[in-house]
Amino acid sequence: MSNQLKPCPFCGSNDVEAFAQDEDDCPHRSAIVRCHSCDAQSAQMVGSTKIDMAIRAWNKRSEGADK
Ligand SMILES: [Zn+2]
């Protein structure tokens, strides 16, 4: 795995996961990063690099919260 998720910017938990929502009833098949501790989540991303995009969005938010 080349993508490293940063801890949750809201609760500090490392229990975060990036995953694609590929269920048939999810029309956009988007990918998000979610914190299992406080249920915070990143923006939903779509497209062939949606997982990478979601991770990038999550990490960017985490960096911003630290400053
Ligand atoms: Zn959290």
N, CA, C, O and the ligand as a Tripos MOL2 file, in Angstrom:
@<TRIPOS>MOLECULE
protein
  269   267    68     0     0
PROTEIN
NO_CHARGES

@<TRIPOS>ATOM
      1 N           0.8480   -1.2090    0.0000 N.3       1 MET1
      2 CA          0.0000    0.0000    0.0000 C.3       1 MET1
      3 C           0.8730    1.2450    0.0000 C.2       1 MET1
      4 O           1.6740    1.4460    0.9130 O.2       1 MET1
      5 N           0.7240    2.0590   -0.9960 N.am      2 SER2
      6 CA          1.5070    3.2830   -1.0600 C.3       2 SER2
      7 C           0.7730    4.4490   -0.4100 C.2       2 SER2
      8 O           1.3700    5.4840   -0.1120 O.2       2 SER2
      9 N          -0.5080    4.2730   -0.1960 N.am      3 ASN3
     10 CA         -1.2900    5.3550    0.3750 C.3       3 ASN3
     11 C          -1.4150    5.1860    1.8830 C.2       3 ASN3
     12 O          -1.9240    4.1760    2.3690 O.2       3 ASN3
     13 N          -0.9520    6.1700    2.5970 N.am      4 GLN4
     14 CA         -0.9890    6.1290    4.0470 C.3       4 GLN4
     15 C          -2.0530    7.0910    4.5460 C.2       4 GLN4
     16 O          -1.9770    8.2970    4.3120 O.2       4 GLN4
     17 N          -3.0320    6.5520    5.2260 N.am      5 LEU5
     18 CA         -4.0800    7.4000    5.7850 C.3       5 LEU5
     19 C          -3.6080    8.0350    7.0880 C.2       5 LEU5
     20 O          -3.0060    7.3790    7.9380 O.2       5 LEU5
     21 N          -3.8900    9.2890    7.2190 N.am      6 LYS6
     22 CA         -3.5410    9.9840    8.4570 C.3       6 LYS6
     23 C          -4.6410    9.7570    9.4960 C.2       6 LYS6
     24 O          -5.7730    9.4190    9.1510 O.2       6 LYS6
     25 N          -4.2920    9.9480   10.7770 N.am      7 PRO7
     26 CA         -5.3080    9.7950   11.8210 C.3       7 PRO7
     27 C          -6.4590   10.7670   11.6230 C.2       7 PRO7
     28 O          -6.3170   11.8020   10.9730 O.2       7 PRO7
     29 N          -7.5920   10.4130   12.1950 N.am      8 CYS8
     30 CA         -8.7770   11.2590   12.0900 C.3       8 CYS8
     31 C          -8.5010   12.6560   12.6390 C.2       8 CYS8
     32 O          -8.0160   12.7920   13.7630 O.2       8 CYS8
     33 N          -8.8060   13.7080   11.8520 N.am      9 PRO9
     34 CA         -8.5650   15.0820   12.3190 C.3       9 PRO9
     35 C          -9.5370   15.5040   13.4150 C.2       9 PRO9
     36 O          -9.3220   16.5210   14.0740 O.2       9 PRO9
     37 N         -10.5890   14.7440   13.6130 N.am     10 PHE10
     38 CA        -11.6120   15.1340   14.5800 C.3      10 PHE10
     39 C         -11.4060   14.4630   15.9380 C.2      10 PHE10
     40 O         -11.5250   15.1120   16.9770 O.2      10 PHE10
     41 N         -11.0980   13.1660   15.9300 N.am     11 CYS11
     42 CA        -10.9700   12.4580   17.2040 C.3      11 CYS11
     43 C          -9.5710   11.8530   17.3990 C.2      11 CYS11
     44 O          -9.2660   11.3290   18.4700 O.2      11 CYS11
     45 N          -8.7280   11.9250   16.3700 N.am     12 GLY12
     46 CA         -7.3640   11.4310   16.5210 C.3      12 GLY12
     47 C          -7.2060    9.9330   16.3710 C.2      12 GLY12
     48 O          -6.1040    9.4100   16.5400 O.2      12 GLY12
     49 N          -8.2880    9.2270   16.0560 N.am     13 SER13
     50 CA         -8.2320    7.7780   15.9390 C.3      13 SER13
     51 C          -7.4860    7.3460   14.6830 C.2      13 SER13
     52 O          -7.5420    8.0060   13.6450 O.2      13 SER13
     53 N          -6.7920    6.2280   14.8030 N.am     14 ASN14
     54 CA         -6.1580    5.6260   13.6250 C.3      14 ASN14
     55 C          -7.0660    4.6020   12.9670 C.2      14 ASN14
     56 O          -6.6820    3.9590   11.9900 O.2      14 ASN14
     57 N          -8.2590    4.4550   13.4980 N.am     15 ASP15
     58 CA         -9.1940    3.4700   12.9630 C.3      15 ASP15
     59 C          -9.9640    4.0730   11.7990 C.2      15 ASP15
     60 O         -11.1830    4.2370   11.8530 O.2      15 ASP15
     61 N          -9.2210    4.3980   10.7430 N.am     16 VAL16
     62 CA         -9.8130    4.9970    9.5560 C.3      16 VAL16
     63 C          -9.6040    4.0700    8.3690 C.2      16 VAL16
     64 O          -8.6190    3.3340    8.3150 O.2      16 VAL16
     65 N         -10.5140    4.1060    7.4350 N.am     17 GLU17
     66 CA        -10.4690    3.1770    6.3180 C.3      17 GLU17
     67 C         -10.9220    3.8770    5.0430 C.2      17 GLU17
     68 O         -11.8750    4.6560    5.0560 O.2      17 GLU17
     69 N         -10.2340    3.5930    3.9520 N.am     18 ALA18
     70 CA        -10.6550    4.0720    2.6400 C.3      18 ALA18
     71 C         -11.3230    2.9160    1.9250 C.2      18 ALA18
     72 O         -10.7690    1.8190    1.8520 O.2      18 ALA18
     73 N         -12.5000    3.1550    1.4020 N.am     19 PHE19
     74 CA        -13.1650    2.0580    0.7010 C.3      19 PHE19
     75 C         -14.1070    2.5940   -0.3740 C.2      19 PHE19
     76 O         -14.5770    3.7300   -0.3060 O.2      19 PHE19
     77 N         -14.3660    1.7540   -1.3580 N.am     20 ALA20
     78 CA        -15.2750    2.0970   -2.4370 C.3      20 ALA20
     79 C         -16.6450    1.5160   -2.1300 C.2      20 ALA20
     80 O         -16.7680    0.3960   -1.6340 O.2      20 ALA20
     81 N         -17.6530    2.2860   -2.4300 N.am     21 GLN21
     82 CA        -19.0170    1.8220   -2.2330 C.3      21 GLN21
     83 C         -19.5270    1.2660   -3.5560 C.2      21 GLN21
     84 O         -20.0880    1.9830   -4.3850 O.2      21 GLN21
     85 N         -19.3170   -0.0140   -3.7200 N.am     22 ASP22
     86 CA        -19.6370   -0.6220   -5.0150 C.3      22 ASP22
     87 C         -20.9580   -1.3770   -5.0240 C.2      22 ASP22
     88 O         -21.2140   -2.1860   -5.9160 O.2      22 ASP22
     89 N         -21.7840   -1.1120   -4.0400 N.am     23 GLU23
     90 CA        -23.0820   -1.7650   -4.0290 C.3      23 GLU23
     91 C         -23.9050   -1.3410   -5.2470 C.2      23 GLU23
     92 O         -23.7640   -0.2320   -5.7620 O.2      23 GLU23
     93 N         -24.7510   -2.2390   -5.6830 N.am     24 ASP24
     94 CA        -25.5740   -1.9520   -6.8540 C.3      24 ASP24
     95 C         -26.5410   -0.8040   -6.6140 C.2      24 ASP24
     96 O         -26.9430   -0.1170   -7.5530 O.2      24 ASP24
     97 N         -26.9150   -0.5950   -5.3440 N.am     25 ASP25
     98 CA        -27.8790    0.4680   -5.0820 C.3      25 ASP25
     99 C         -27.2070    1.8140   -4.8330 C.2      25 ASP25
    100 O         -27.8730    2.7790   -4.4590 O.2      25 ASP25
    101 N         -25.8980    1.8850   -5.0370 N.am     26 CYS26
    102 CA        -25.1890    3.1520   -4.9150 C.3      26 CYS26
    103 C         -24.8700    3.6530   -6.3210 C.2      26 CYS26
    104 O         -23.9100    3.1880   -6.9340 O.2      26 CYS26
    105 N         -25.6530    4.5830   -6.8360 N.am     27 PRO27
    106 CA        -25.5600    4.9500   -8.2480 C.3      27 PRO27
    107 C         -24.2170    5.5260   -8.6580 C.2      27 PRO27
    108 O         -23.7980    5.3620   -9.8040 O.2      27 PRO27
    109 N         -23.5350    6.1990   -7.7400 N.am     28 HIS28
    110 CA        -22.2910    6.8660   -8.1310 C.3      28 HIS28
    111 C         -21.0640    6.0090   -7.8820 C.2      28 HIS28
    112 O         -19.9740    6.3280   -8.3580 O.2      28 HIS28
    113 N         -21.2340    4.9160   -7.1340 N.am     29 ARG29
    114 CA        -20.0940    4.0530   -6.8350 C.3      29 ARG29
    115 C         -18.9020    4.8720   -6.3640 C.2      29 ARG29
    116 O         -17.7940    4.7430   -6.8860 O.2      29 ARG29
    117 N         -19.1380    5.6850   -5.4050 N.am     30 SER30
    118 CA        -18.1160    6.6050   -4.9360 C.3      30 SER30
    119 C         -17.1970    5.9370   -3.9190 C.2      30 SER30
    120 O         -17.5100    4.8810   -3.3700 O.2      30 SER30
    121 N         -16.0680    6.5720   -3.6870 N.am     31 ALA31
    122 CA        -15.1340    6.1210   -2.6660 C.3      31 ALA31
    123 C         -15.0290    7.1960   -1.6000 C.2      31 ALA31
    124 O         -15.0560    8.3900   -1.9000 O.2      31 ALA31
    125 N         -14.9100    6.7650   -0.3570 N.am     32 ILE32
    126 CA        -14.7380    7.7050    0.7420 C.3      32 ILE32
    127 C         -13.7400    7.1520    1.7460 C.2      32 ILE32
    128 O         -13.3990    5.9690    1.7270 O.2      32 ILE32
    129 N         -13.2830    8.0290    2.6140 N.am     33 VAL33
    130 CA        -12.5230    7.6010    3.7830 C.3      33 VAL33
    131 C         -13.4090    7.8490    4.9920 C.2      33 VAL33
    132 O         -14.0000    8.9200    5.1270 O.2      33 VAL33
    133 N         -13.5010    6.8630    5.8640 N.am     34 ARG34
    134 CA        -14.3580    7.0020    7.0420 C.3      34 ARG34
    135 C         -13.5970    6.6450    8.3130 C.2      34 ARG34
    136 O         -12.7770    5.7270    8.3400 O.2      34 ARG34
    137 N         -13.8970    7.3990    9.3580 N.am     35 CYS35
    138 CA        -13.3660    7.0940   10.6880 C.3      35 CYS35
    139 C         -14.3780    6.2120   11.4040 C.2      35 CYS35
    140 O         -15.5380    6.5900   11.5660 O.2      35 CYS35
    141 N         -13.9360    5.0420   11.8290 N.am     36 HIS36
    142 CA        -14.8670    4.1260   12.4920 C.3      36 HIS36
    143 C         -15.1120    4.5180   13.9450 C.2      36 HIS36
    144 O         -16.0040    3.9840   14.6040 O.2      36 HIS36
    145 N         -14.3170    5.4460   14.4270 N.am     37 SER37
    146 CA        -14.4550    5.8570   15.8270 C.3      37 SER37
    147 C         -15.5340    6.9240   15.9930 C.2      37 SER37
    148 O         -16.3450    6.8450   16.9150 O.2      37 SER37
    149 N         -15.5490    7.9280   15.1010 N.am     38 CYS38
    150 CA        -16.5060    9.0290   15.2590 C.3      38 CYS38
    151 C         -17.3810    9.2070   14.0280 C.2      38 CYS38
    152 O         -18.1970   10.1270   13.9830 O.2      38 CYS38
    153 N         -17.2260    8.3340   13.0160 N.am     39 ASP39
    154 CA        -18.0490    8.3680   11.8120 C.3      39 ASP39
    155 C         -17.8200    9.5970   10.9440 C.2      39 ASP39
    156 O         -18.6480    9.9160   10.0910 O.2      39 ASP39
    157 N         -16.7020   10.2900   11.1530 N.am     40 ALA40
    158 CA        -16.3440   11.3620   10.2320 C.3      40 ALA40
    159 C         -16.0050   10.7490    8.8840 C.2      40 ALA40
    160 O         -15.5130    9.6220    8.8260 O.2      40 ALA40
    161 N         -16.2570   11.4650    7.8090 N.am     41 GLN41
    162 CA        -15.8720   10.9360    6.5110 C.3      41 GLN41
    163 C         -15.4510   12.0330    5.5680 C.2      41 GLN41
    164 O         -15.8260   13.1960    5.7150 O.2      41 GLN41
    165 N         -14.6430   11.6210    4.5760 N.am     42 SER42
    166 CA        -14.1390   12.5700    3.6000 C.3      42 SER42
    167 C         -15.2220   12.8630    2.5750 C.2      42 SER42
    168 O         -16.3130   12.2930    2.6150 O.2      42 SER42
    169 N         -14.9000   13.7560    1.6670 N.am     43 ALA43
    170 CA        -15.7750   13.9630    0.5300 C.3      43 ALA43
    171 C         -15.8470   12.6810   -0.2940 C.2      43 ALA43
    172 O         -14.8990   11.8960   -0.3140 O.2      43 ALA43
    173 N         -16.9650   12.4720   -0.9680 N.am     44 GLN44
    174 CA        -17.1030   11.3070   -1.8290 C.3      44 GLN44
    175 C         -16.4410   11.5950   -3.1730 C.2      44 GLN44
    176 O         -16.6150   12.6670   -3.7530 O.2      44 GLN44
    177 N         -15.6770   10.6150   -3.6520 N.am     45 MET45
    178 CA        -14.9610   10.7660   -4.9140 C.3      45 MET45
    179 C         -15.4330    9.7050   -5.9010 C.2      45 MET45
    180 O         -15.7890    8.5900   -5.5210 O.2      45 MET45
    181 N         -15.4270   10.0800   -7.1680 N.am     46 VAL46
    182 CA        -15.7890    9.1260   -8.2020 C.3      46 VAL46
    183 C         -14.7070    9.1120   -9.2780 C.2      46 VAL46
    184 O         -13.8920   10.0310   -9.3620 O.2      46 VAL46
    185 N         -14.7050    8.0700  -10.0930 N.am     47 GLY47
    186 CA        -13.7320    7.9580  -11.1660 C.3      47 GLY47
    187 C         -12.7450    6.8390  -10.9040 C.2      47 GLY47
    188 O         -12.8080    6.1750   -9.8690 O.2      47 GLY47
    189 N         -11.8420    6.6340  -11.8320 N.am     48 SER48
    190 CA        -10.9500    5.4760  -11.7690 C.3      48 SER48
    191 C          -9.9500    5.5810  -10.6240 C.2      48 SER48
    192 O          -9.4380    4.5620  -10.1600 O.2      48 SER48
    193 N          -9.6680    6.7820  -10.1680 N.am     49 THR49
    194 CA         -8.7160    6.9490   -9.0630 C.3      49 THR49
    195 C          -9.4200    7.4120   -7.7930 C.2      49 THR49
    196 O          -8.8530    8.1330   -6.9720 O.2      49 THR49
    197 N         -10.6670    6.9790   -7.6560 N.am     50 LYS50
    198 CA        -11.4850    7.5140   -6.5610 C.3      50 LYS50
    199 C         -10.9110    7.2150   -5.1810 C.2      50 LYS50
    200 O         -11.0080    8.0420   -4.2750 O.2      50 LYS50
    201 N         -10.3130    6.0370   -5.0170 N.am     51 ILE51
    202 CA         -9.7230    5.7070   -3.7150 C.3      51 ILE51
    203 C          -8.5680    6.6570   -3.4050 C.2      51 ILE51
    204 O          -8.4800    7.2090   -2.3090 O.2      51 ILE51
    205 N          -7.6950    6.8350   -4.3730 N.am     52 ASP52
    206 CA         -6.5670    7.7530   -4.1710 C.3      52 ASP52
    207 C          -7.0510    9.1620   -3.8920 C.2      52 ASP52
    208 O          -6.4980    9.8580   -3.0400 O.2      52 ASP52
    209 N          -8.0810    9.5840   -4.6070 N.am     53 MET53
    210 CA         -8.6090   10.9320   -4.4340 C.3      53 MET53
    211 C          -9.2200   11.1050   -3.0430 C.2      53 MET53
    212 O          -9.0540   12.1460   -2.4080 O.2      53 MET53
    213 N          -9.9140   10.0920   -2.5870 N.am     54 ALA54
    214 CA        -10.5270   10.1660   -1.2610 C.3      54 ALA54
    215 C          -9.4500   10.2260   -0.1770 C.2      54 ALA54
    216 O          -9.5680   10.9850    0.7850 O.2      54 ALA54
    217 N          -8.4050    9.4230   -0.3430 N.am     55 ILE55
    218 CA         -7.3060    9.4300    0.6210 C.3      55 ILE55
    219 C          -6.6270   10.7920    0.6310 C.2      55 ILE55
    220 O          -6.2970   11.3250    1.6910 O.2      55 ILE55
    221 N          -6.4250   11.3440   -0.5470 N.am     56 ARG56
    222 CA         -5.7720   12.6480   -0.6350 C.3      56 ARG56
    223 C          -6.6260   13.7220    0.0440 C.2      56 ARG56
    224 O          -6.1110   14.5890    0.7510 O.2      56 ARG56
    225 N          -7.9270   13.6470   -0.1820 N.am     57 ALA57
    226 CA         -8.8320   14.6240    0.4330 C.3      57 ALA57
    227 C          -8.8150   14.4860    1.9490 C.2      57 ALA57
    228 O          -8.8110   15.4810    2.6740 O.2      57 ALA57
    229 N          -8.8050   13.2550    2.4170 N.am     58 TRP58
    230 CA         -8.7690   13.0090    3.8610 C.3      58 TRP58
    231 C          -7.4730   13.5510    4.4690 C.2      58 TRP58
    232 O          -7.5060   14.2480    5.4840 O.2      58 TRP58
    233 N          -6.3470   13.2350    3.8570 N.am     59 ASN59
    234 CA         -5.0630   13.6610    4.3950 C.3      59 ASN59
    235 C          -4.9140   15.1710    4.3550 C.2      59 ASN59
    236 O          -4.2990   15.7640    5.2410 O.2      59 ASN59
    237 N          -5.4700   15.7880    3.3390 N.am     60 LYS60
    238 CA         -5.3910   17.2470    3.2330 C.3      60 LYS60
    239 C          -6.1660   17.8860    4.3810 C.2      60 LYS60
    240 O          -5.7110   18.8610    4.9790 O.2      60 LYS60
    241 N          -7.3330   17.3340    4.6840 N.am     61 ARG61
    242 CA         -8.1270   17.8670    5.7780 C.3      61 ARG61
    243 C          -7.3830   17.6780    7.1160 C.2      61 ARG61
    244 O          -7.3950   18.5490    7.9850 O.2      61 ARG61
    245 N          -6.7460   16.5180    7.2420 N.am     62 SER62
    246 CA         -6.0150   16.2290    8.4750 C.3      62 SER62
    247 C          -4.8710   17.2180    8.6680 C.2      62 SER62
    248 O          -4.6490   17.7090    9.7750 O.2      62 SER62
    249 N          -4.1530   17.5050    7.6040 N.am     63 GLU63
    250 CA         -3.0500   18.4570    7.6870 C.3      63 GLU63
    251 C          -3.5510   19.8420    8.0530 C.2      63 GLU63
    252 O          -2.9480   20.5500    8.8600 O.2      63 GLU63
    253 N          -4.6780   20.2160    7.4350 N.am     64 GLY64
    254 CA         -5.2190   21.5330    7.6960 C.3      64 GLY64
    255 C          -5.6510   21.7010    9.1400 C.2      64 GLY64
    256 O          -5.5380   22.7870    9.7080 O.2      64 GLY64
    257 N          -6.1480   20.6240    9.7310 N.am     65 ALA65
    258 CA         -6.6450   20.7010   11.1110 C.3      65 ALA65
    259 C          -5.4850   20.8330   12.0970 C.2      65 ALA65
    260 O          -5.6600   21.3170   13.2150 O.2      65 ALA65
    261 N          -4.3110   20.4030   11.6740 N.am     66 ASP66
    262 CA         -3.1800   20.4540   12.5820 C.3      66 ASP66
    263 C          -2.5790   21.8580   12.6880 C.2      66 ASP66
    264 O          -1.8510   22.1530   13.6350 O.2      66 ASP66
    265 N          -2.8860   22.7240   11.7140 N.am     67 LYS67
    266 CA         -2.2420   24.0330   11.6720 C.3      67 LYS67
    267 C          -3.1600   25.1540   12.1590 C.2      67 LYS67
    268 O          -2.7560   26.3170   12.1810 O.2      67 LYS67
    269 ZN        -12.7230   10.2090   14.1600 Zn       68 ZN68
@<TRIPOS>BOND
     1     1     2 1
     2     2     3 1
     3     3     4 2
     4     3     5 am
     5     5     6 1
     6     6     7 1
     7     7     8 2
     8     7     9 am
     9     9    10 1
    10    10    11 1
    11    11    12 2
    12    11    13 am
    13    13    14 1
    14    14    15 1
    15    15    16 2
    16    15    17 am
    17    17    18 1
    18    18    19 1
    19    19    20 2
    20    19    21 am
    21    21    22 1
    22    22    23 1
    23    23    24 2
    24    23    25 am
    25    25    26 1
    26    26    27 1
    27    27    28 2
    28    27    29 am
    29    29    30 1
    30    30    31 1
    31    31    32 2
    32    31    33 am
    33    33    34 1
    34    34    35 1
    35    35    36 2
    36    35    37 am
    37    37    38 1
    38    38    39 1
    39    39    40 2
    40    39    41 am
    41    41    42 1
    42    42    43 1
    43    43    44 2
    44    43    45 am
    45    45    46 1
    46    46    47 1
    47    47    48 2
    48    47    49 am
    49    49    50 1
    50    50    51 1
    51    51    52 2
    52    51    53 am
    53    53    54 1
    54    54    55 1
    55    55    56 2
    56    55    57 am
    57    57    58 1
    58    58    59 1
    59    59    60 2
    60    59    61 am
    61    61    62 1
    62    62    63 1
    63    63    64 2
    64    63    65 am
    65    65    66 1
    66    66    67 1
    67    67    68 2
    68    67    69 am
    69    69    70 1
    70    70    71 1
    71    71    72 2
    72    71    73 am
    73    73    74 1
    74    74    75 1
    75    75    76 2
    76    75    77 am
    77    77    78 1
    78    78    79 1
    79    79    80 2
    80    79    81 am
    81    81    82 1
    82    82    83 1
    83    83    84 2
    84    83    85 am
    85    85    86 1
    86    86    87 1
    87    87    88 2
    88    87    89 am
    89    89    90 1
    90    90    91 1
    91    91    92 2
    92    91    93 am
    93    93    94 1
    94    94    95 1
    95    95    96 2
    96    95    97 am
    97    97    98 1
    98    98    99 1
    99    99   100 2
   100    99   101 am
   101   101   102 1
   102   102   103 1
   103   103   104 2
   104   103   105 am
   105   105   106 1
   106   106   107 1
   107   107   108 2
   108   107   109 am
   109   109   110 1
   110   110   111 1
   111   111   112 2
   112   111   113 am
   113   113   114 1
   114   114   115 1
   115   115   116 2
   116   115   117 am
   117   117   118 1
   118   118   119 1
   119   119   120 2
   120   119   121 am
   121   121   122 1
   122   122   123 1
   123   123   124 2
   124   123   125 am
   125   125   126 1
   126   126   127 1
   127   127   128 2
   128   127   129 am
   129   129   130 1
   130   130   131 1
   131   131   132 2
   132   131   133 am
   133   133   134 1
   134   134   135 1
   135   135   136 2
   136   135   137 am
   137   137   138 1
   138   138   139 1
   139   139   140 2
   140   139   141 am
   141   141   142 1
   142   142   143 1
   143   143   144 2
   144   143   145 am
   145   145   146 1
   146   146   147 1
   147   147   148 2
   148   147   149 am
   149   149   150 1
   150   150   151 1
   151   151   152 2
   152   151   153 am
   153   153   154 1
   154   154   155 1
   155   155   156 2
   156   155   157 am
   157   157   158 1
   158   158   159 1
   159   159   160 2
   160   159   161 am
   161   161   162 1
   162   162   163 1
   163   163   164 2
   164   163   165 am
   165   165   166 1
   166   166   167 1
   167   167   168 2
   168   167   169 am
   169   169   170 1
   170   170   171 1
   171   171   172 2
   172   171   173 am
   173   173   174 1
   174   174   175 1
   175   175   176 2
   176   175   177 am
   177   177   178 1
   178   178   179 1
   179   179   180 2
   180   179   181 am
   181   181   182 1
   182   182   183 1
   183   183   184 2
   184   183   185 am
   185   185   186 1
   186   186   187 1
   187   187   188 2
   188   187   189 am
   189   189   190 1
   190   190   191 1
   191   191   192 2
   192   191   193 am
   193   193   194 1
   194   194   195 1
   195   195   196 2
   196   195   197 am
   197   197   198 1
   198   198   199 1
   199   199   200 2
   200   199   201 am
   201   201   202 1
   202   202   203 1
   203   203   204 2
   204   203   205 am
   205   205   206 1
   206   206   207 1
   207   207   208 2
   208   207   209 am
   209   209   210 1
   210   210   211 1
   211   211   212 2
   212   211   213 am
   213   213   214 1
   214   214   215 1
   215   215   216 2
   216   215   217 am
   217   217   218 1
   218   218   219 1
   219   219   220 2
   220   219   221 am
   221   221   222 1
   222   222   223 1
   223   223   224 2
   224   223   225 am
   225   225   226 1
   226   226   227 1
   227   227   228 2
   228   227   229 am
   229   229   230 1
   230   230   231 1
   231   231   232 2
   232   231   233 am
   233   233   234 1
   234   234   235 1
   235   235   236 2
   236   235   237 am
   237   237   238 1
   238   238   239 1
   239   239   240 2
   240   239   241 am
   241   241   242 1
   242   242   243 1
   243   243   244 2
   244   243   245 am
   245   245   246 1
   246   246   247 1
   247   247   248 2
   248   247   249 am
   249   249   250 1
   250   250   251 1
   251   251   252 2
   252   251   253 am
   253   253   254 1
   254   254   255 1
   255   255   256 2
   256   255   257 am
   257   257   258 1
   258   258   259 1
   259   259   260 2
   260   259   261 am
   261   261   262 1
   262   262   263 1
   263   263   264 2
   264   263   265 am
   265   265   266 1
   266   266   267 1
   267   267   268 2
@<TRIPOS>SUBSTRUCTURE
     1 MET1         2 RESIDUE 1 A MET
     2 SER2         6 RESIDUE 1 A SER
     3 ASN3        10 RESIDUE 1 A ASN
     4 GLN4        14 RESIDUE 1 A GLN
     5 LEU5        18 RESIDUE 1 A LEU
     6 LYS6        22 RESIDUE 1 A LYS
     7 PRO7        26 RESIDUE 1 A PRO
     8 CYS8        30 RESIDUE 1 A CYS
     9 PRO9        34 RESIDUE 1 A PRO
    10 PHE10       38 RESIDUE 1 A PHE
    11 CYS11       42 RESIDUE 1 A CYS
    12 GLY12       46 RESIDUE 1 A GLY
    13 SER13       50 RESIDUE 1 A SER
    14 ASN14       54 RESIDUE 1 A ASN
    15 ASP15       58 RESIDUE 1 A ASP
    16 VAL16       62 RESIDUE 1 A VAL
    17 GLU17       66 RESIDUE 1 A GLU
    18 ALA18       70 RESIDUE 1 A ALA
    19 PHE19       74 RESIDUE 1 A PHE
    20 ALA20       78 RESIDUE 1 A ALA
    21 GLN21       82 RESIDUE 1 A GLN
    22 ASP22       86 RESIDUE 1 A ASP
    23 GLU23       90 RESIDUE 1 A GLU
    24 ASP24       94 RESIDUE 1 A ASP
    25 ASP25       98 RESIDUE 1 A ASP
    26 CYS26      102 RESIDUE 1 A CYS
    27 PRO27      106 RESIDUE 1 A PRO
    28 HIS28      110 RESIDUE 1 A HIS
    29 ARG29      114 RESIDUE 1 A ARG
    30 SER30      118 RESIDUE 1 A SER
    31 ALA31      122 RESIDUE 1 A ALA
    32 ILE32      126 RESIDUE 1 A ILE
    33 VAL33      130 RESIDUE 1 A VAL
    34 ARG34      134 RESIDUE 1 A ARG
    35 CYS35      138 RESIDUE 1 A CYS
    36 HIS36      142 RESIDUE 1 A HIS
    37 SER37      146 RESIDUE 1 A SER
    38 CYS38      150 RESIDUE 1 A CYS
    39 ASP39      154 RESIDUE 1 A ASP
    40 ALA40      158 RESIDUE 1 A ALA
    41 GLN41      162 RESIDUE 1 A GLN
    42 SER42      166 RESIDUE 1 A SER
    43 ALA43      170 RESIDUE 1 A ALA
    44 GLN44      174 RESIDUE 1 A GLN
    45 MET45      178 RESIDUE 1 A MET
    46 VAL46      182 RESIDUE 1 A VAL
    47 GLY47      186 RESIDUE 1 A GLY
    48 SER48      190 RESIDUE 1 A SER
    49 THR49      194 RESIDUE 1 A THR
    50 LYS50      198 RESIDUE 1 A LYS
    51 ILE51      202 RESIDUE 1 A ILE
    52 ASP52      206 RESIDUE 1 A ASP
    53 MET53      210 RESIDUE 1 A MET
    54 ALA54      214 RESIDUE 1 A ALA
    55 ILE55      218 RESIDUE 1 A ILE
    56 ARG56      222 RESIDUE 1 A ARG
    57 ALA57      226 RESIDUE 1 A ALA
    58 TRP58      230 RESIDUE 1 A TRP
    59 ASN59      234 RESIDUE 1 A ASN
    60 LYS60      238 RESIDUE 1 A LYS
    61 ARG61      242 RESIDUE 1 A ARG
    62 SER62      246 RESIDUE 1 A SER
    63 GLU63      250 RESIDUE 1 A GLU
    64 GLY64      254 RESIDUE 1 A GLY
    65 ALA65      258 RESIDUE 1 A ALA
    66 ASP66      262 RESIDUE 1 A ASP
    67 LYS67      266 RESIDUE 1 A LYS
    68 ZN68       269 GROUP 0 **** ****
